[in-house]
Amino acid sequence: MRKKNLVIAFCLGIGGMVTVLCGLVMAEKMMPMEGQTYMPVVIEKSFEEIMEMDVEVKPKYDERQQELLERRYDLSDMPSDTMMSAGRKPVQKGVRVKLHGDVTWEELSEMTPAEIKNKGLFPMGFRPLPHSKHGTGGQVFPQNQIDAMQELENRNLERFDTEFDIPTHFTPEYPPPIYLTNRPDLGDVSQGKVLSIKNYYEIFNGILTPVQMEGMRLLLTPFPQQQFNQTEDRKVEEPSLGVSCLDCHVNGHTNAAFHLNPDTRPQAARMRLDTVSLRGMYNQQIHGSKRSLRSIEDFTEFEQRSAYFDGDHVIAAKKGVNLPDRASQVAMMAQMQNMLDFPPAPKLDPSGRLIKEKASDKELRGEEIFFNKGRCAECHPAPSYTNHEMQDLHLERFYASEMISDHYSIPDGPIKAFTLRGIKDSPPYHHDGRLLTLADTVEFFNLVLELELTQQEKKDLLAFMLCL
């Protein structure tokens, strides 16, 4: 009887372990559907404990992200002969997204979306790009911005748990030039400097109005943010005043800083967002990659409550959210943003089309493709090269969602059609920066829109886009 009981107990034990193992497998499969709406308010560990743990595992995450990028892209430095607007940096050339196996771009474009999905041939570089530490997320700044703010303001933007992942040659020129709608005669007014609370007055005194100057001051003032504040779960070594709007939108443009979209749950399903340029906002009717905000005032106010704190107003209240007054401060910040112009495009006429006498045959052929066979103008019509709408490319036709580097890569859904004016200045491309070059964007849309462009047509289209 005793032996029989032992056998039964042993079997029950094995069964229990199997049940536990099965439960873990099921939990792993179910993970993308689980999660909390709110972030933890009470942090159980001390800052020192959290930092020690984060620093210890940082190399693992950095290595994982680097391996992901190298699997997906050719990361080499291949500058073209075309310079960005201020002439400080060349545009990168060539398709950098890697293909699977022996298939060519031509062969891939001849397949249906269903065939590509069934054979698993959709390039990984066309899939959503995970955050460098997706489980945590938050704002991550490039080294040039970290160095500039350390020198100018003695303010630390360097996180101890993760670092910027895209090679510098795929990011915008630094510092970006500044063009103003109210003084087009001045050209670049940046003086080759990074705007800071320490230098904006001397740069803009005599150029901006008092209202615009105050708007600029507010855009450069650091306020607490989810990873940059005084609390236990901050991701910067010393307690921090926070970040400013222009830490990401440096000089009213972008430095390719990234974070996660605030309006998706659970954490694993949130998408990486590359910082969009503020140039030409005066001529755009919606703002925000996913949120379709209808005014610059809404965008300005909502970012302080949402993007700064991962869309959690409860945490924002704890960490010190900035709530600018809508009637005065928000209006002044918005008015300053409305002053930021696109870079000059000397080959375009007032309607945004090429001046034939100034354009090459290749550029003119590219313009024809852009407005016809390429279908680009359906979402990016002249002169601002956006239709002020949200578009859904339905990428679920090409791949199935899966967990990659703690990111559940669901389809993008509706995304704002960003303006293409001055597009050569704004790498990397797409809302999450998954496309490193303009040549990558041409291949991407040729595939997902089933355009069947020839190699020459792709080159011509790219030549036209560099004129914008």
Order of alpha helices (4+ residues) and beta strands (2+ residues): alpha-alpha-beta-beta-alpha-alpha-alpha-alpha-alpha-alpha-beta-beta-alpha-alpha-alpha-alpha-beta-beta-beta-beta-alpha-alpha
